[in-house]
Amino acid sequence: MSKRVATAAPAVAMTVVSMVLTLAVVVMWLGGSMPWQIALVVGLGLDGGWLATLAYERRLAAQGDHSTAVTTVGWAFGLAATGVLVAHALTEDATGAWLAVSWLPLGAKALWLVHGMWERTALTPVALDAIRGIQQEARDEAAVARAQLRAQAGTEETRLTAVTEAGARVARVQAKTAERLSGAWSTLEAARQGEGTARALTCVTDRVAPGAQPRWELPVWGPYEPVPALDAAPALSEGELDRIVTELHTGETPPLSYRELSLRFRAAGHSASETRLRAAWRRITATAS
């Protein structure tokens, strides 16, 4: 209620000023040609008609209704009041000063029109709170989205920086390695083509193969042929294993320890697991004792 009164205060103030000014002008203008009491009644009638139509319009607006006839009569009273002020201004010496205030009735009428439009579009406090909540939620979501985008952009920038730095380090290492390999290869080529190398090789090869031309070829990197694996030795049976362990054990005086026997067994080219060899040694030593 207080907010509605506050919004209507400018229109009320301009209405009061325009009514007082209209009444004073009518009394001053018509007081010279008729009794001032009659001029006062004329001014009050003009202001009263203007105020009555305004009250009717406000009542209809409060009910959510509108009457074109009442609105037309109200604007007619406003135009009449403005016409009186303009006519009085044209008969006075200070015409500009009086014309400057002749718009007040129409201005008051326009302010009431604006106030009526505001009332038709006004919202309840509950609706205003709901709108504020929706707007705040939208601002929060936008802020969270901006923060997520900034975080993702920072993470991507950090990742790209790390990848770029790692790639730069790898490139530097590869460049240094290539440079070292190139230097080493150049050194080998210079040594191969050098006269001192040929003389040194001649001194060696003449003693081994007289008349041979020394030639030192650089190693060639390329595919290689794998060396075939050696065939595994056949597994020994229990009897053969006992016989070999007996020969090794009794072949020395004093008899060999297990460690020495194991070394002799492996050195002779025989193959057996450590578990089988130790079991055979225990059987032989147990029989001998």
Disulfide bonds with the S-S distance in Angstrom:
none
